[in-house]
Amino acid sequence: MANLSTNIAGLHLPNLFFNASGVCCQHEHELKQLLESDSGSLITKSATYEMREGNPSPRYVPLPAIQSSINSMGLPNEGYEYYLAYAKKYDYSNPKPLFVSLSGLSVADNKKMVEGFVAANLPCVLEINFSCPNVPGKPQLGYDMEAMESALNVLAPIIKKPFGIKLPPYFDIAHFDTAAAIFNKFDNLAYLTCINSVGNGLAIDFETETALIKPKDGFGGLGGLMVLNTALANVNAFYRRCPNKKIIGVGGVTSGKEAFLHVLAGASAVQIGTQLKEEGPKLFSRVKKELEDIMVAKGYKSLEDFRGKVKTL
Ligand code: DOR
């Protein structure tokens, strides 16, 4: 038998799989579906200080021919107090730990939300989203190294406990180096989630010659299989550079096989977005079984047996 259990931010997950923030997690009934699924954990939709309707539709379109998607949701969410209330009534005797994603539109908003959670002193884990590509006029904080460091300087000491951040994909070795050096300054920054969608792609319908989504003239974040290799590179780049931090891999996981590759690259847990949106929460039973079968076939008993052990030529 293969053991898929893992640890993130000091908490035990019965298996490494959960949803990528944004999918199946805006409302309580969706979070309930995740709780009832075979996932090892769950994370809430990125919250802003006030509730948001998000961008006009169509704002998510699957690209089935390439098992991918484009979205410009624009952070529709119920406002942080909704997720705080959910976290307050969450049953922490459940084997699945609860992760809460926060995506303030300013450092001041992130600070207020974090203070709200700290005051409640809950055993959930905060994941601060530094990488939403879809709010018009708001650049992704993760691409502004100085701004990201000052945000961490404000937030990390308030949070005190282990927490994580959701990063955009980086594409240059110098950016991996600079970002990792910043992250390594913060001891309670326990994990990095790599990657958010690949921002500002453009999907065009060949017949109608029209952009597939409405917001931002059709520009939106790319997810699914087309981003797998960028995700693996980011997981591995930070796994190598941040030895005291855990990496959560997200991007391009459609089956146990891509999850296996994420762990080989260094992931301690794996989040699934596009494929979960398309298949629904029953996906978790399938990918768990597929990964277990791969591990048995290769003779691996636990994730530690192969985590980060990708060979290079
Ligand atoms: O692709 C994304 N879409 N990433 C985010 O961080 C937020 C989400 C949205 O709501 O637009």
Boltz pocket constraint, residues with backbone or C-beta under 6 A from the ligand:
constraints:
  - pocket:
      binder: B
      contacts: [[A, 21], [A, 22], [A, 46], [A, 71], [A, 72], [A, 73], [A, 74], [A, 75], [A, 76], [A, 129], [A, 131], [A, 132], [A, 133], [A, 134], [A, 135], [A, 196], [A, 197], [A, 221]]
      max_distance: 6.0
